[in-house]
Amino acid sequence: MKNLLISNDDGVQSPGLWALKEHFERDYRVFMVAPDRERSATSHSISLHDPIRLKVVEEGSVYALDGTPVDAVHVALLGLVENHVDCVLTGVNIGLNLGTDVFYSGTVSAAIHAASFGIPSIAVSIDNEGETIYYETAAHFAHKVLNKIETFSHDRSIIINLNVPNLKVGDVKGVSVTRLGKRCYKDKLIERRDPKNNRYYWIDGAHDYDVLDEGTDVKAVHDGKVSVTPLHVDITAADYIDTLLAWELDSP
């Protein structure tokens, strides 16, 4: 039986995380290492200046850490999980991670961190619109992707970013392989004063609108389809290298 590590950025009590565990433990030995509380939008932050404290939720299989999502994967792969980990799943994130969301998503960053260890990884997110969230739909399609990774040759520096509409499995309109699209947010800075008259701030933001370009993850999910987007650990803009060379920056 292969070993599967799951984590997230919504915290160890998230129903999306436990939905993955329940779904995959039928076929895999599942280890869960996740933050002890919500750590959304922490991106790829790692705790280097503070200890990371561990809580055992289920001896030998489920752990909570007072760190970031990347901390959770890092600690797990460095030795907390003694078994060889064959694949890492992160999620199910409550809310989509589309377009530029991937740059601050803790769920996506945790998957990217696993890929840096050379381990196949999938980040799974589901739309949170609606009274009921169909986590099992997200788990179902994550399993389909994982089966393909195990069947076909897979570049382990590639992360699969999977976004799922909030529908029952039978109501999903299909699966699209996509590129990152664009989501736009309306952010604002809220200033407050503490009792000593020192200023402090809240950053507030709300989803404003999506750009529905064909072939993008944003458009696919908008159309009721599952979006499968390959991401690469190497984010070099290779097509711009020749432009920079033309600048002759090393000339006197």
Secondary structure, DSSP 8 states (H G I E B T S, - for coil): --EEEEE-SS-TT-HHHHHHHHHHTTTSEEEEEEESS--TT-TT----SS---EEEEETTTEEEESS-HHHHHHHIIIIIS-S---EEEEEEEES---GGGGGT-HHHHHHHHHHHTT--EEEEEE---SSS--HHHHHHHHHHHHHHHHHS---TTEEEEEEE-SS-GGG---EEE-B--EEEEEEEEEEEE-TT--EEEEEEEEEEEEE--TTBHHHHHHTT-EEEEEEES----GGGHHHHHHT-TT--
